[in-house]
Amino acid sequence: MDINTYSYSKVPLCLSNNYIAGDLYTKHGVKRGLRDEDGNGVLTGLTSISTIKAYNTDKNGKTPCHGELRYRGYDINDIVKHTIETGYGYEKTAYLLLFGELPGTKDTEEFKNILGQYQKLPPNFVRDYIMKAVSPDIMTSMTRNILALASYDPNPYSAELGNILRQCIFLIAVFPSLAVYCYQAYNHFKNNGSMYIHSPSPELSTAENILVMLRPDSLYSEIEARSLDLMLLLHMEQGGGNNSTFTTRVVTSTGSDTYSTIAAAMASLKGPRHGGACIRVKGMIDDIRRNVSNPLDKTELNAYLQKILDKQAYDKAGLIYGIGHPIYTLSDPRAKLLKQYAERLSVVKGRTDEFRLYESIEELAPALLYSNKKYTKPVSANIDFYSGLIYDMLDIPPTLYTPMSAVAMITGWCAHRIEELSGPAKIIHPAYMSIIPDRDFDSQSKL
């Protein structure tokens, strides 16, 4: 018997001895996924990095409100207004998350210069590592190569804060190159695409460099670079409660090194329940455009969305992707900002009808979700809803959607790693309640 046959033959046995009924979590007061039925998270720590608000609380209880996201106490709308609308905001915001203060002009230039100096991968790294083991899953390639970068670090395992900061800044700097080159290698060797390696330029912003490295002609417009800059800024930190950020803190608490910690965060993000949402939104939109004769007819569109909820269309999962969030209720502030840029970009790209389709789904979906009892709290478009549209208008391939999130989130992961290391050292050590009864070995043994 081969290992494949043996493994599949043992599936029924594994299921019978590992399945735990959902009602047992309610019975024992255990919050499955560390969230209650209203989406409130179980507190696992304290942070000064970011804040999410989705409810107003007073003497009468909680009432849903329009969402707020703050980085280091600053409203995300103000950060966007004073960074992206006056230049490029990713680098300034990365400084804010890492060090806890808004950068002055000198701070910004110094930080950008450091990122520019270290944004190229080590000599021959692309040839010796990236091109030698390509994968259609760019997240897998990136994770493997993050671990390989530890071999190039002269001091990979020291836990001194200065050394940790050096490693974090280095990884933030090289992540764009790592993502794009892993994609280029796969596209060439496995997908018969053209091979071109463009080096990033220290004079350009992170968003500009991504477009330069990704495109054959390295050309881009200002609205394209500004849109990608906004995407990076809004994805870099999500309030501390997402899976990959928690993974970062859990692994950091063990005393593990920076490369292993960030590789673990990558493994978390690549899971389709975490990092693949905007791909599923785009797939759903493509399905609607194929199967609805006039997607801009709201009556016809509403009927098809109902078929999706009834598990009769698209992937038959019964979900309208991109609508709803574990925490936000009346609105997700990131989605509102992305919508503005998606509309501007759609005008430039001649894709306003497609944008209107997204807008119609955003309008129709909440009522359908309520009527189908999919949600008991208010729901709205989340950050993933317009993300796929923007990526697509920027000619970024779907295989790079999640890696682009990683390019942004590496900053938030590093900020949380630094915060975890700066406080009292204590390993995160959760508890599980055992529900298996005691068994008598002598009466049950088959040995």
Buried (B, 14 or more C-beta within 10 A) or exposed (E): EEEEEEEEEEEEEEEEEEEEEEEEBEEEEBEEEBBEEEBBBEEEBEBEBBBBBBBEEEEEEBEBBBBBBBBBEBBBBEBBEBBBEEEBBBBBBBBBBBBBEBBEEEBBEEBBEBBBEBBBBBEEBBEEBBBEEBBEBBBBBBBBBBBBBBEEBEEBEBEEEEBBBBBBBBBBBBBBBBBBBBBBBBBBBEEEBEEBBBEBBBEBBBBBBBBBBBBEEBEBEEBBBBBBBBBBBBBBBBBBBBBBBBBBBBBBBEEBBBBBBBBBBBBBBBEEEBBBBBBBBBBBBEBBEEEBEEBEEBEBBBEBBBBBBEEEBBEEEBBBBBBBBBBBBBBBBBBBBBBEBBBBBBEEBEBEEBBBBBBBBBEBBBEBBBEBEBBEBBBBBBBBBBBBBBBBBBEBBBBBBBBBBBBBBBBBBBBBBBBBBEEEEEEBEEEEEEEEEEEEEEEEEEE
